[in-house]
Amino acid sequence: MAEQGSVVVVGGTRAIGFEIVRHYASAGDDVILTGQTAANVAAAVERAADLPGKVTGLTFDLADPVTIRAALEGVGPVRRLALVAIDRDSNTVADYDVTRAIRLATLKLVGFTEVVHVLLDRLTPNASLLLFGGQAKDLPYPGSTTVSTVNGGVEGIVRTLVHEIKPHRVNCLHPGIVGDSPYWESRQAALEATIKRTPTGRLTTMAEIVDAAVFLLENEGMNGVNLKVDGGLHCM
Ligand SMILES: NC(=O)c1ccc[n+]([C@@H]2O[C@H](COP(=O)([O-])OP(=O)(O)OC[C@H]3O[C@@H](n4cnc5c(N)ncnc54)[C@H](OP(=O)(O)O)[C@@H]3O)[C@@H](O)[C@H]2O)c1
């Protein structure tokens, strides 16, 4: 019998996060999804209403980490924790928006860590964690100064967490551009160059990212891995 405890998806209101919610709720798991806006959280819970698992929602701002403990107060035993959220900025050194940069850096580097800190004593014995970084850590683009820095930082968090939360497992997934994720819907023209450079001749899909996420969360041999899922673009 599967270990008791819920699946928590931080940044689960839409796109990749919601597809992870859908995967686990479809398998009958109780899932808690979170977002930064109450309306998006409520809409996502509503979208998941017909799935076999019970899906509930919580709203809090990862970029305001001192509020996280209170927001997670009612969360019981946790067997899977996926930290998926991002609030993208567009930042170059030449035109640097300090407020945006602090917000994004705080969201992933402090916010993700604080969620783990708060939930640490509620992790079930076989619990596993997954953090999301991204390909921008290795392949910067104009405006990715903060995103590249932050996604590189997530790799560092995973290394330290392997030591600090053992025997629980923790891994990180670094997607390439996910062609069917909503963020890129209005930006298709910008993707042509990446498609041409990708050895598979196409971009990765949300289904492929979710498949890799579930592999990292479920395979008990996987620990401390920073997995690139980008169709091989990192080799080019
Ligand atoms: N999509 C891609 O092509 C791609 C490529 C490389 C890496 N990634 C990584 O994959 C992950 C998922 O990307 P995505 O495109 O699926 O994300 P997305 O559609 O932008 O969804 C972001 C999620 O994060 C939540 N969120 C945003 N700001 C927050 C904050 N301050 N506090 C708490 N929650 C917050 C949002 O909640 P609300 O709905 O309430 O705003 C939403 O649930 C990210 O970590 C991203 O860096 C994605």
The ligand as an SDF file (V2000), in Angstrom:
LIG
                    3D

 48 52  0  0  0  0  0  0  0  0999 V2000
    7.6230   26.8120  -19.3320 N   0  0  0  0  0  0  0  0  0  0  0  0
    8.8680   26.7250  -19.7450 C   0  0  0  0  0  0  0  0  0  0  0  0
    9.1730   26.7890  -20.9550 O   0  0  0  0  0  0  0  0  0  0  0  0
    9.9910   26.5370  -18.7440 C   0  0  0  0  0  0  0  0  0  0  0  0
   11.3230   26.5100  -19.2140 C   0  0  0  0  0  0  0  0  0  0  0  0
   12.3550   26.3770  -18.2840 C   0  0  0  0  0  0  0  0  0  0  0  0
   12.0590   26.2550  -16.9300 C   0  0  0  0  0  0  0  0  0  0  0  0
   10.7740   26.2760  -16.5170 N   0  0  0  0  0  0  0  0  0  0  0  0
   10.5090   26.1640  -15.0780 C   0  0  0  0  0  0  0  0  0  0  0  0
    9.3900   25.3040  -14.8690 O   0  0  0  0  0  0  0  0  0  0  0  0
    8.6200   25.7970  -13.7670 C   0  0  0  0  0  0  0  0  0  0  0  0
    7.1690   25.9350  -14.1870 C   0  0  0  0  0  0  0  0  0  0  0  0
    7.0810   26.8390  -15.2730 O   0  0  0  0  0  0  0  0  0  0  0  0
    5.6490   27.2030  -15.9110 P   0  0  0  0  0  0  0  0  0  0  0  0
    5.9020   27.9140  -17.1930 O   0  0  0  0  0  0  0  0  0  0  0  0
    4.8120   25.9920  -15.8890 O   0  0  0  0  0  0  0  0  0  0  0  0
    5.1240   28.2620  -14.7920 O   0  0  0  0  0  0  0  0  0  0  0  0
    3.9140   29.2930  -14.8570 P   0  0  0  0  0  0  0  0  0  0  0  0
    2.8930   28.9110  -15.8790 O   0  0  0  0  0  0  0  0  0  0  0  0
    4.4900   30.6790  -14.9730 O   0  0  0  0  0  0  0  0  0  0  0  0
    3.2270   29.0680  -13.4040 O   0  0  0  0  0  0  0  0  0  0  0  0
    3.8010   29.6750  -12.3140 C   0  0  0  0  0  0  0  0  0  0  0  0
    3.1620   29.1700  -11.0330 C   0  0  0  0  0  0  0  0  0  0  0  0
    3.8690   29.7790   -9.9430 O   0  0  0  0  0  0  0  0  0  0  0  0
    2.9560   30.4680   -9.1100 C   0  0  0  0  0  0  0  0  0  0  0  0
    3.6200   31.6680   -8.6010 N   0  0  0  0  0  0  0  0  0  0  0  0
    4.1260   32.6940   -9.3280 C   0  0  0  0  0  0  0  0  0  0  0  0
    4.6520   33.6240   -8.5030 N   0  0  0  0  0  0  0  0  0  0  0  0
    4.4690   33.1670   -7.2430 C   0  0  0  0  0  0  0  0  0  0  0  0
    4.7920   33.6880   -5.9590 C   0  0  0  0  0  0  0  0  0  0  0  0
    5.4000   34.8660   -5.8040 N   0  0  0  0  0  0  0  0  0  0  0  0
    4.4430   32.9700   -4.8650 N   0  0  0  0  0  0  0  0  0  0  0  0
    3.8140   31.7800   -4.9890 C   0  0  0  0  0  0  0  0  0  0  0  0
    3.4850   31.2170   -6.1830 N   0  0  0  0  0  0  0  0  0  0  0  0
    3.8150   31.9250   -7.2880 C   0  0  0  0  0  0  0  0  0  0  0  0
    1.7720   30.8180  -10.0110 C   0  0  0  0  0  0  0  0  0  0  0  0
    0.6150   31.0700   -9.2280 O   0  0  0  0  0  0  0  0  0  0  0  0
   -0.5290   32.1260   -9.7330 P   0  0  0  0  0  0  0  0  0  0  0  0
   -1.2880   31.4270  -10.8130 O   0  0  0  0  0  0  0  0  0  0  0  0
   -1.3370   32.3870   -8.5160 O   0  0  0  0  0  0  0  0  0  0  0  0
    0.2070   33.3400  -10.2410 O   0  0  0  0  0  0  0  0  0  0  0  0
    1.6940   29.5530  -10.8590 C   0  0  0  0  0  0  0  0  0  0  0  0
    1.0430   28.5380  -10.1260 O   0  0  0  0  0  0  0  0  0  0  0  0
    9.2680   27.1100  -13.3130 C   0  0  0  0  0  0  0  0  0  0  0  0
   10.0570   26.9050  -12.1620 O   0  0  0  0  0  0  0  0  0  0  0  0
   10.1280   27.5230  -14.4810 C   0  0  0  0  0  0  0  0  0  0  0  0
   11.2790   28.2390  -14.0900 O   0  0  0  0  0  0  0  0  0  0  0  0
    9.7320   26.4100  -17.3800 C   0  0  0  0  0  0  0  0  0  0  0  0
  1  2  1  0
  2  3  2  0
  2  4  1  0
  4  5  1  0
  4 48  2  0
  5  6  2  0
  6  7  1  0
  7  8  2  0
  8  9  1  0
  8 48  1  0
  9 10  1  0
  9 46  1  0
 10 11  1  0
 11 12  1  0
 11 44  1  0
 12 13  1  0
 13 14  1  0
 14 15  2  0
 14 16  1  0
 14 17  1  0
 17 18  1  0
 18 19  2  0
 18 20  1  0
 18 21  1  0
 21 22  1  0
 22 23  1  0
 23 24  1  0
 23 42  1  0
 24 25  1  0
 25 26  1  0
 25 36  1  0
 26 27  1  0
 26 35  1  0
 27 28  2  0
 28 29  1  0
 29 30  1  0
 29 35  2  0
 30 31  1  0
 30 32  2  0
 32 33  1  0
 33 34  2  0
 34 35  1  0
 36 37  1  0
 36 42  1  0
 37 38  1  0
 38 39  2  0
 38 40  1  0
 38 41  1  0
 42 43  1  0
 44 45  1  0
 44 46  1  0
 46 47  1  0
M  CHG  2   8   1  16  -1
M  END
$$$$
